[in-house]
Amino acid sequence: MKVNARGLTLDELTNHIIALGEKPYRARQVYHWITAKAAQSFDEMTDLPKGLRAKLSEVFSLELPEVIEIQTAQDGTTKFALLLKDGEVIEMVLIPERDHFTLCVSSQVGCSMGCKFCLTARSGFKRNLETWEIISQVVLAKRWLKERGESLPLRNIVFMGMGEPLANYTNLVQSLKILADHEGFNFSRKRLTVSTAGIVPKIWALAKDFPTALAVSLHSADQSLRDYLMPGVKQYPLSDLRESIKAFPRIKNGRTTIEYILLKDINDGEEHAEKLYRFLKGLKVKVNLIPFNPHPELPFKRPEPERVEAFQRYLLNRGILTTVRKSKGLEISAACGQLRRRVLSPNSFQAVSAEGASSICV
């Protein structure tokens, strides 16, 4: 079976290239092509001899998931449905910002955390994504932007799509190393954000193995309420989670982001804001308030704007940096908590390549 080169670090690829009897510098050339240049085939690598390209094609795969559906919201947010080789489907979301694009990538097919407010959780957990399947999402996004002639760069990668990234720890760290490598994608660590529901032992591990920007989905500073809303992490007490946040390295003096979805009459009252303040006091964090994105399959409601503003004001008045996220992609179910695995047939949608994707944007 061929090795998918997209899942290899530069050192690993170099070892393979040397084993083929080639010079190490050839590995750097190939690595640059499959990362920074987002090459889809070895034939695109015009600075390599044809014989070497043929040899590489026999040993390595550059397979990418198949783009089977693309939806674009009025705000420019674009959601891609990707068909994997085993028939499973994942989603990734490309978000336009003022001077760059942010890509929200998935790390698992489905999710096992069981968060009550999340559509992805309702589809259950199927499997972890391989490293090359994670990296492929970045490659497809880069190719799509290039073919559309977009001038703004893809600058931020956020592991906030389908799945719990820290539950796929080995492939997550391997992906982060590839994305941050100066010889390849060259993403700054502060531009790589790992979001977690709060798997405390893995937060400590990431702090040691490969610290990046960290986002913690909290949603309540009341232990019993959080256990109800997020049953997948109830074995990790809030006190332990707080210690892991406090100790996590801050990349270039950044702050850990605390994600807090506001659910009407569930966790949006002043008493909840007070408990959140007590939990966060003394931590270098910023709070990202996310008014719930409603969906017919979920029982929760979105709080009124005045209630959101009151919650934010309570924290700001006590010195906690707090913003309210403007959810993007709501009408195409691309906003926070709305991604889910769907059962799709390869023939359900027009299959498109990254180059032709713009032809079916809506």
PyMOL commands that set and color helices and strands:
alter all, ss='L'
color gray80, all
select helices_A, chain A and resi 5-7+10-19+24-34+42-44+50-59+119-122+131-147+165-180+189-191+200-209+223-229+231-233+238-247+251-253+270-280+305-316+330-332+357-360
alter helices_A, ss='H'
color red, helices_A
select strands_A, chain A and resi 3-4+60-61+66-72+78-83+89-96+101-104+108-110+125-128+154-159+192-196+213-217+256-262+285-291+322-324
alter strands_A, ss='S'
color yellow, strands_A
deselect
rebuild
show_as cartoon
